[in-house]
Amino acid sequence: MENKLLIDLSLKYGLTGADVSKLANMIHQAGVTDINSRDFSKIATYICEMNLLDMPAEELQEELKRKGFIRDES
């Protein structure tokens, strides 16, 4: 875990290594592949702040679309 944002989030929200991997994977599934991008940072912070890490992936994708973090591709 080399990314400062992920380290900070894991400390602030008590995330395990598995949680951090899940978080990164969920954001990647949302179409944000650059872990160092501003979009990645905004989405990761939002997911942690709102305690959405345990939300099913499909529901999280819809939530991120509703909040304007990702565009609806349909």
Summary of the structure (lengths in Angstrom):
residues: 74
radius of gyration: 11.4
end to end distance: 34.0
largest distance: 36.6
contacts: 181
relative contact order: 0.16
helix: 61%
strand: 0%
